[in-house]
Amino acid sequence: MTGSNTATNIHWIADNQQLAALCEQLRDATELAIDTEFMRSDTYFAKLALIQLSDGEQCWLIDVPTIDQLQPLQELLNAPQRTLVFHACGEDLEVLDQVLSVCPQQLFDSQVAAGIVNIGYSMGYARLVEKMLQIELGKEDTRSDWLARPLSERQKQYAADDVFYLFKLYKLLRDMLEQQGRLSWFAEEMHGLLEMAAERRRAVDYYLRLKGAWRLDGVSLAVLKQLCDWREQTARTLDKPRSHIVKDNVLLDLAINKPTRIGQLHEIDDWYSRSVKRFGEQVLQQITDVDQTNLPDILPQPLSRAVSDVMKEMRLRINEVAEKHAIPKELMCNKKELEAILRSASEGHCQWPSRLVDGWRGTMVTPALQLVLDSSDAL
């Protein structure tokens, strides 16, 4: 590591009493930088190994596996008046929710903030630290086994630096957002992130994510949905990754061919005999149980070439708007939103995603896209 001001006040929290004392000490803190270290290689649920906290002066490393009374920490992190500062918070929010039922109400994501102030889009933590603080962080411990004990001093330093510098980034980025008049933009993005986290908790239909599902007819799509729902529940119950139960491509094969005998399952490529023996009868029963009187809606086909050309023109206009307003183009509008706009426009009733109408994008992105729609002959 090069640079100065590395985290030095590092405290290891390894029992219930230490955790309770820490939470009492931080009771009045209005903002805390937070990170997590977890493992998830052969399980459905992540195994939380470490929670790092910093108030900008000190760092605390909480040894989660050794502590069985985590309620004080849960209350600390769920307090509505406290801002939790993350970098790229998606997985952290998921793991904290699973293990601690933590759903922060005040959120600051330094990766998103860096995008809005036009430092860079989707920038990694180490790169952002180097760019803003001129400090190069070591990467040797990125892939550590964080569940192994004892952790080395280097691992502890790495973990502490993840929140020590994060707090410094937070202060700088918050000031930049204020100077650029984009605090309200950022607040809107944080609200969207929390909504996305809530959506993941609801475990929305996984079958919609499978590549090629649009090719299926109504019955096959119903089978796919049933099998995906069964696999999700099975993976959770057994705490195994989805792919250890049945892989996505095998589910598609099952939905298309709708086998009725175990022998047919053994003929499916990429489904191992051991897994067929364990789950085969359940899969056949799931296929049999599909309610063919209540079929899901057929999924839309990919956009035609002509409509895809309109999307390309939309992207060009977005790039121009992004350059004019000095903000990364990726923050303006995503592919899913563009597809939804074009599909609805093709059907004669253009529907705009709410964040392109009600939010900060409404005055810059939506008018530019509307001009493309108005000038197109393909819709």
PyMOL commands that set and color helices and strands:
alter all, ss='L'
color gray80, all
select helices_A, chain A and resi 16-25+64-66+71-78+90-100+110-116+125-133+153-179+183-201+206-209+213-215+218-238+242-245+248-257+262-265+273-288+305-325+329-331+335-346+354-356+360-363+365-375
alter helices_A, ss='H'
color red, helices_A
select strands_A, chain A and resi 10-13+31-39+47-54+59-62+83-86+106-109
alter strands_A, ss='S'
color yellow, strands_A
deselect
rebuild
show_as cartoon
